[in-house]
Amino acid sequence: MSVIHMDTDQVLSVQKALAQAGNEISNEVHLMSNSISNIPWQGASHDEFIVDFENLSRSLLDRGDSLLILASRIEREIARWMDMDSKFGTGAAIGIGVGAPAVMTMALN
C-alpha cells in the first residue's frame, strides 16, 4: 500500500506565489514596453535594441505564462485532494481537524 501526503496550506501558498510571479512578469514587461516605446531615439542601434527587447519580452511573457500554467495545475491538484477529503472524510485524510493545518495523507491500494 502506498501513502501519499499533501499539506494543502503550504501547496496553496506556493500556488499563489507562482500565480503572482506570473502576473507580475506580464505587468512589468508591459510597463517596460510602454517606457521603451516612448524613448526619443532613432537610428539603426535603436532598431536593433527594439528587436532584442521584443525577443526578450516574448521569452519573459512565455515564462510568466508557464508560471501561471503551473499555478493552475497546482490549484487543480489541491481541489482533487480536497474533493477526496470531502468524499471519504477522515478515512482518506489523516491529520485534518479543527485548528490543524490542512495536511492530508492518503493510503492507496
Secondary structure, DSSP 8 states (H G I E B T S, - for coil): -EEEEEEHHHHHHHHHHHHHHHHHHHHHHHHHHHHHHT----SHHHHHHHHHHHHHHHHHHHHHHHHHHHHHHHHHHHHHHHHHHHHHGGGT--S--TTS--EEEEEE-
